[in-house]
């Protein structure tokens, strides 16, 4: 359930000390809470008991009964309240929020659902006459269908925002005149931890960056200072997804893997002279089979089993590689995947476990210095549109 919004209090700038966010009178908060409670009850009725209580009691105990709330949806409040970022962006935001909860020694109140970007998911779209609630249900999935919440809670205590436990915590906190809910915006995590006016509050209601939650972590460029690994959430798939991946790995045996990201990144546009331009000028060339074969030859010898994870939709696109490797795709494991996969986010969660288990794994573009990649173009969007290159440099 959501916390009724207070007047927004921003952190100080230009040398001014951040003001302490005042807590609205208990009577005002309780009135607002009554309306929110009705929605919470509906959420509770529609969720299973297991979904409602996952990690709740252990979380509250290990964090001293203090909670961190960033919003009811990933990146909302923020840029994506009316839209939906891809899984990677949402994971970056979740990791940022989880890391702050870890730093503060608080239980993180995780949104119970994650939106599914239509760019990365092929599920059907509801008719325009559908209500906003119906649209949200159809365009999102339960967080527990993606992640093992109990496993996450062993590192960072987590409670879902549709749980009865969270409902009760909000109810009790709003009755407190002092130290119940601290509404903050633009205040550093260090200030939240050190200033007793924030640190003693039962709930910190954080309004994160209006761009995206992960922007709160952008100023920490030194990766050695990161408290949670960038692989933390990818390594926490829901049990049914992990089990499916393990069954596939048993069948694959000793294998290698490549991730070939094409579809959503191959977006060219014409400049004012009618010339094609691309943000990733070598990507289309480097992810064609003939170039993949040349690129990976020094890492993966012929005859190996090669698992290909890709968003390329052209049938038989990678078939030319079959003269050198024994190819495997998710479609070869439909009997394992069909009973558990409901959307492409879940499929990618499974495929990430497959790729992590490969003897040699080659990514599309580089994230870390040690990565093996198909393409040397930077993964980060440089916003520089260049002419696509289709021949050898």
VMD Tcl script that draws the C-alpha trace (Angstrom):
set ca {
  {0.00 0.00 0.00}
  {1.10 3.56 -0.65}
  {1.78 6.20 1.99}
  {-0.41 9.30 1.54}
  {1.82 12.02 0.06}
  {2.91 14.84 2.37}
  {4.07 18.33 1.39}
  {7.35 17.80 -0.48}
  {10.44 18.79 1.50}
  {13.62 19.12 -0.55}
  {17.17 18.84 0.66}
  {19.09 22.08 1.00}
  {21.35 23.46 -1.69}
  {23.84 26.26 -1.99}
  {25.15 25.69 1.49}
  {21.76 25.68 3.15}
  {21.16 22.89 5.63}
  {18.28 20.54 4.72}
  {15.14 21.23 6.68}
  {13.62 18.51 8.80}
  {10.43 17.36 7.06}
  {7.51 18.03 9.40}
  {5.12 15.18 10.10}
  {1.47 16.08 9.37}
  {-0.92 15.80 12.32}
  {-1.99 12.26 13.09}
  {-5.66 13.02 12.39}
  {-4.84 14.27 8.86}
  {-2.69 11.25 8.12}
  {-5.32 8.84 9.43}
  {-7.97 10.40 7.20}
  {-5.72 9.96 4.19}
  {-4.82 6.48 5.35}
  {-8.46 5.40 5.42}
  {-8.74 5.90 1.67}
  {-5.45 4.13 1.03}
  {-6.50 1.26 3.27}
  {-9.41 0.37 1.00}
  {-7.01 -0.13 -1.90}
  {-4.68 -2.12 0.31}
  {-7.47 -4.49 1.30}
  {-8.19 -5.14 -2.37}
  {-4.51 -5.90 -2.91}
  {-4.55 -8.28 0.02}
  {-7.60 -10.11 -1.24}
  {-6.02 -10.61 -4.64}
  {-2.67 -11.83 -3.32}
  {-1.84 -15.23 -1.94}
  {-0.87 -15.65 1.74}
  {2.61 -16.71 0.68}
  {3.00 -13.58 -1.44}
  {1.80 -11.36 1.37}
  {4.16 -12.58 4.07}
  {7.39 -13.52 2.26}
  {10.33 -12.54 4.42}
  {8.15 -10.15 6.43}
  {8.73 -11.25 10.00}
  {12.42 -12.00 9.54}
  {12.87 -8.65 7.79}
  {11.27 -6.61 10.54}
  {13.26 -8.36 13.22}
  {16.66 -7.97 11.55}
  {16.20 -4.26 10.76}
  {15.01 -3.22 14.21}
  {11.49 -2.54 12.95}
  {12.49 0.37 10.68}
  {11.53 0.65 7.02}
  {12.51 2.42 3.80}
  {9.79 3.15 1.23}
  {10.62 4.56 -2.22}
  {7.26 4.21 -3.97}
  {4.57 1.82 -5.14}
  {6.19 1.18 -8.53}
  {9.81 1.06 -9.64}
  {10.81 4.58 -10.76}
  {7.49 5.97 -9.54}
  {7.50 8.63 -8.16}
  {9.87 9.42 -11.02}
  {10.16 9.55 -14.78}
  {8.42 6.27 -15.50}
  {5.10 6.62 -13.66}
  {3.33 6.82 -17.00}
  {5.73 4.61 -18.94}
  {7.88 1.56 -18.37}
  {11.63 1.01 -18.57}
  {13.22 -2.30 -19.49}
  {14.19 -4.98 -16.98}
  {17.81 -3.81 -16.81}
  {16.89 -0.22 -15.96}
  {14.35 -1.31 -13.36}
  {16.89 -3.65 -11.78}
  {19.39 -0.77 -11.58}
  {16.77 1.26 -9.73}
  {15.85 -1.60 -7.40}
  {19.50 -2.31 -6.65}
  {20.01 1.37 -5.78}
  {17.05 1.34 -3.38}
  {18.10 -1.99 -1.85}
  {21.61 -0.66 -1.34}
  {20.28 2.39 0.50}
  {18.20 0.13 2.77}
  {21.33 -1.94 3.45}
  {23.31 1.22 4.24}
  {20.61 2.52 6.58}
  {20.02 -0.85 8.26}
  {16.34 -0.78 7.28}
  {13.86 -3.16 5.69}
  {13.17 -2.18 2.09}
  {9.50 -1.98 1.13}
  {9.56 -3.48 -2.35}
  {6.83 -2.79 -4.92}
  {4.76 -5.95 -5.26}
  {4.65 -5.72 -9.07}
  {7.03 -4.78 -11.88}
  {5.86 -3.19 -15.11}
  {6.51 -5.04 -18.38}
  {7.86 -2.86 -21.16}
  {6.06 -3.48 -24.44}
  {9.41 -3.06 -26.22}
  {10.76 -6.15 -24.47}
  {7.57 -8.16 -24.01}
  {5.18 -9.68 -26.53}
  {2.14 -10.14 -24.30}
  {-1.18 -8.94 -25.65}
  {-2.35 -5.40 -24.99}
  {-5.70 -4.65 -23.39}
  {-8.38 -2.74 -25.24}
  {-8.50 1.02 -24.71}
  {-11.72 0.63 -22.71}
  {-9.90 -1.22 -19.92}
  {-9.62 0.52 -16.56}
  {-6.27 1.77 -15.27}
  {-6.24 -1.07 -12.72}
  {-6.84 -3.65 -15.46}
  {-4.10 -2.10 -17.59}
  {-1.65 -2.22 -14.70}
  {-2.46 -5.88 -13.97}
  {-2.01 -6.79 -17.63}
  {1.14 -4.72 -18.17}
  {2.91 -5.87 -14.99}
  {3.86 -9.04 -13.18}
  {4.21 -10.04 -9.55}
  {7.68 -9.29 -8.21}
  {7.73 -12.78 -6.68}
  {7.28 -14.29 -10.13}
  {10.69 -12.83 -11.02}
  {12.72 -12.87 -7.80}
  {13.23 -15.07 -4.76}
  {12.23 -12.55 -2.08}
  {13.33 -14.78 0.78}
  {16.76 -15.19 -0.82}
  {17.10 -11.41 -1.27}
  {16.08 -10.90 2.36}
  {19.08 -12.89 3.54}
  {21.20 -9.94 2.37}
  {18.76 -7.02 2.51}
  {15.56 -7.40 4.54}
  {12.58 -6.99 2.20}
  {8.83 -6.74 2.64}
  {6.31 -6.43 -0.20}
  {4.06 -3.37 -0.24}
  {0.88 -5.45 -0.63}
  {1.48 -7.46 2.55}
  {-0.71 -7.33 5.64}
  {2.41 -6.74 7.71}
  {3.20 -3.53 5.79}
  {-0.46 -2.49 6.03}
  {-0.27 -2.83 9.82}
  {3.07 -1.01 10.05}
  {1.74 2.00 8.15}
  {-1.40 2.06 10.29}
  {0.59 2.08 13.54}
  {3.17 4.59 12.31}
  {0.57 7.13 11.25}
  {-0.86 7.19 14.74}
  {2.45 8.41 16.16}
  {2.78 12.15 16.71}
  {6.60 11.93 16.57}
  {8.95 9.42 14.93}
  {6.34 7.72 12.77}
  {6.90 8.68 9.12}
  {9.67 10.96 7.82}
  {8.92 12.28 4.31}
  {12.17 13.21 2.59}
  {13.36 14.43 -0.80}
  {16.81 15.48 -1.96}
  {18.50 14.36 1.26}
  {21.63 12.17 1.11}
  {21.67 8.69 2.57}
  {24.46 9.81 4.89}
  {22.21 12.51 6.34}
  {19.37 10.02 6.69}
  {21.61 7.73 8.71}
  {23.34 10.31 10.88}
  {20.56 12.79 11.66}
  {18.40 11.39 14.50}
  {15.41 13.34 13.20}
  {15.39 10.89 10.28}
  {17.17 7.84 11.67}
  {14.69 7.37 14.54}
  {11.60 7.38 12.28}
  {9.85 4.04 11.84}
  {9.32 4.72 8.12}
  {11.42 6.85 5.79}
  {9.21 7.78 2.84}
  {11.79 8.63 0.18}
  {10.98 10.61 -2.94}
  {13.85 9.59 -5.22}
  {15.20 11.27 -8.34}
  {12.44 12.51 -10.68}
  {14.39 10.95 -13.57}
  {14.74 7.38 -12.32}
  {15.53 5.79 -8.97}
  {18.96 4.61 -10.08}
  {20.02 8.25 -10.51}
  {20.34 8.35 -6.71}
  {23.42 6.13 -7.15}
  {24.93 7.94 -10.14}
  {27.38 10.02 -8.10}
  {29.21 6.92 -6.82}
  {31.44 6.21 -9.83}
  {33.95 4.20 -7.82}
  {32.61 0.67 -8.18}
  {34.68 -0.52 -5.23}
  {32.35 1.52 -3.01}
  {29.24 -0.30 -4.25}
  {27.69 -2.29 -1.40}
  {25.57 -4.56 -3.61}
  {27.10 -6.24 -6.64}
  {25.64 -5.39 -10.03}
  {24.98 -9.12 -10.37}
  {22.99 -9.27 -7.13}
  {19.46 -9.20 -8.57}
  {20.30 -11.26 -11.69}
  {21.49 -13.98 -9.30}
  {18.18 -13.98 -7.38}
  {15.61 -15.50 -9.78}
  {12.40 -16.99 -8.40}
  {12.77 -20.65 -7.46}
  {10.64 -21.94 -10.34}
  {12.80 -20.00 -12.81}
  {16.04 -21.22 -11.26}
  {14.76 -24.80 -11.30}
  {13.87 -24.49 -15.00}
  {17.32 -23.10 -15.77}
  {19.03 -25.91 -13.87}
  {17.08 -28.53 -15.82}
  {18.17 -26.88 -19.07}
  {21.80 -26.76 -17.92}
  {21.70 -30.49 -17.16}
  {20.55 -31.19 -20.72}
  {23.10 -28.80 -22.25}
  {25.98 -30.39 -20.35}
  {29.31 -28.69 -21.12}
  {28.37 -25.61 -23.14}
  {29.21 -22.02 -24.11}
  {26.79 -19.13 -24.57}
  {26.40 -15.84 -26.40}
  {23.90 -13.05 -25.82}
  {22.98 -11.34 -29.09}
  {20.93 -8.20 -28.53}
  {19.60 -6.85 -31.80}
  {15.93 -5.90 -32.19}
  {15.47 -2.97 -29.80}
  {18.95 -1.52 -30.42}
  {18.88 -1.59 -34.22}
  {17.00 1.67 -34.56}
  {18.39 3.87 -37.29}
  {17.14 7.28 -38.35}
  {17.83 9.52 -41.31}
  {19.51 12.88 -40.91}
  {18.39 16.00 -42.76}
  {20.30 14.82 -45.82}
  {18.53 11.47 -45.85}
  {21.59 9.54 -44.64}
  {21.03 6.60 -42.26}
  {22.42 7.11 -38.76}
  {22.78 4.76 -35.79}
  {23.72 5.06 -32.12}
  {25.55 1.72 -32.43}
  {27.14 1.88 -35.90}
  {28.80 -1.56 -35.82}
  {26.11 -3.52 -33.97}
  {24.10 -4.76 -36.96}
  {27.25 -5.97 -38.71}
  {28.86 -7.52 -35.64}
  {25.76 -9.51 -34.70}
  {25.33 -11.19 -38.09}
  {26.36 -14.87 -38.14}
  {29.39 -14.45 -40.41}
  {30.90 -11.83 -38.09}
  {29.92 -13.71 -34.94}
  {31.75 -16.77 -36.27}
  {34.96 -14.80 -36.84}
  {34.71 -12.98 -33.50}
  {34.16 -15.95 -31.21}
  {36.55 -18.37 -33.00}
  {39.42 -17.37 -30.68}
  {37.33 -18.09 -27.58}
  {35.04 -20.98 -28.52}
  {36.49 -23.91 -30.52}
  {34.44 -25.71 -33.18}
  {32.20 -28.59 -32.16}
  {31.12 -26.97 -28.91}
  {27.48 -26.68 -27.81}
  {26.57 -23.00 -28.17}
  {23.49 -21.59 -26.42}
  {22.20 -18.44 -28.13}
  {20.05 -15.97 -26.19}
  {18.73 -13.27 -28.49}
  {15.82 -10.96 -29.23}
  {16.30 -11.48 -32.97}
  {12.94 -12.63 -34.35}
  {13.96 -13.73 -37.87}
  {13.58 -17.54 -38.09}
  {16.84 -19.33 -38.84}
  {18.88 -16.13 -38.50}
  {21.74 -17.89 -36.67}
  {21.59 -21.14 -38.69}
  {24.84 -20.39 -40.59}
  {26.67 -20.98 -37.28}
  {25.48 -24.60 -37.23}
  {28.32 -25.70 -39.55}
  {30.73 -24.94 -36.71}
  {28.73 -25.33 -33.47}
  {25.88 -27.37 -32.03}
  {23.29 -24.63 -31.56}
  {20.73 -24.47 -28.77}
  {17.94 -21.96 -28.12}
  {15.20 -21.49 -25.56}
  {12.77 -22.93 -28.14}
  {14.52 -26.28 -27.77}
  {13.30 -26.44 -24.16}
  {9.62 -25.62 -24.58}
  {8.51 -28.57 -22.41}
  {10.48 -27.06 -19.51}
  {9.72 -23.39 -20.13}
  {6.08 -23.29 -21.21}
  {4.68 -24.32 -17.79}
  {6.58 -21.51 -15.99}
  {7.18 -18.64 -18.44}
  {4.44 -16.01 -18.71}
  {6.47 -13.08 -20.09}
  {9.83 -12.26 -21.63}
  {11.22 -10.89 -18.37}
  {10.91 -14.34 -16.82}
  {12.51 -15.91 -19.90}
  {15.46 -13.55 -19.64}
  {15.82 -14.33 -15.94}
  {16.14 -18.02 -16.90}
  {18.54 -17.31 -19.74}
  {20.77 -15.25 -17.48}
  {21.24 -18.29 -15.25}
  {22.09 -20.31 -18.37}
  {24.62 -17.71 -19.51}
  {26.18 -17.48 -16.04}
  {26.72 -21.26 -16.11}
  {28.45 -21.34 -19.50}
  {32.12 -22.28 -19.75}
  {32.64 -19.25 -22.01}
  {30.11 -16.43 -22.18}
  {30.24 -13.69 -24.82}
  {28.10 -10.57 -24.35}
  {26.80 -8.27 -27.06}
  {28.58 -5.15 -25.75}
  {31.05 -4.51 -22.96}
  {29.97 -3.61 -19.42}
  {33.16 -4.51 -17.55}
  {36.78 -4.52 -18.72}
  {37.05 -8.30 -18.52}
  {33.96 -8.96 -20.68}
  {34.18 -10.88 -23.95}
  {31.96 -9.13 -26.52}
  {30.66 -9.42 -30.06}
  {30.75 -5.65 -30.62}
  {33.16 -2.94 -29.50}
  {30.58 -0.16 -29.59}
  {29.93 1.27 -26.11}
  {26.82 -0.10 -24.43}
  {26.05 3.25 -22.83}
  {24.04 5.52 -25.09}
  {26.48 8.18 -26.33}
  {23.69 10.08 -28.14}
  {26.05 10.39 -31.12}
  {24.35 9.28 -34.34}
  {26.84 7.81 -36.81}
  {26.72 6.14 -40.20}
  {26.21 2.35 -39.83}
  {29.20 0.23 -40.87}
  {28.42 -3.01 -42.72}
  {31.87 -3.93 -44.05}
  {35.23 -4.72 -42.43}
  {36.86 -1.60 -41.01}
}
mol new
graphics top color blue
foreach p $ca { graphics top sphere $p radius 0.5 }
foreach p [lrange $ca 0 end-1] q [lrange $ca 1 end] { graphics top cylinder $p $q radius 0.2 }
display resetview
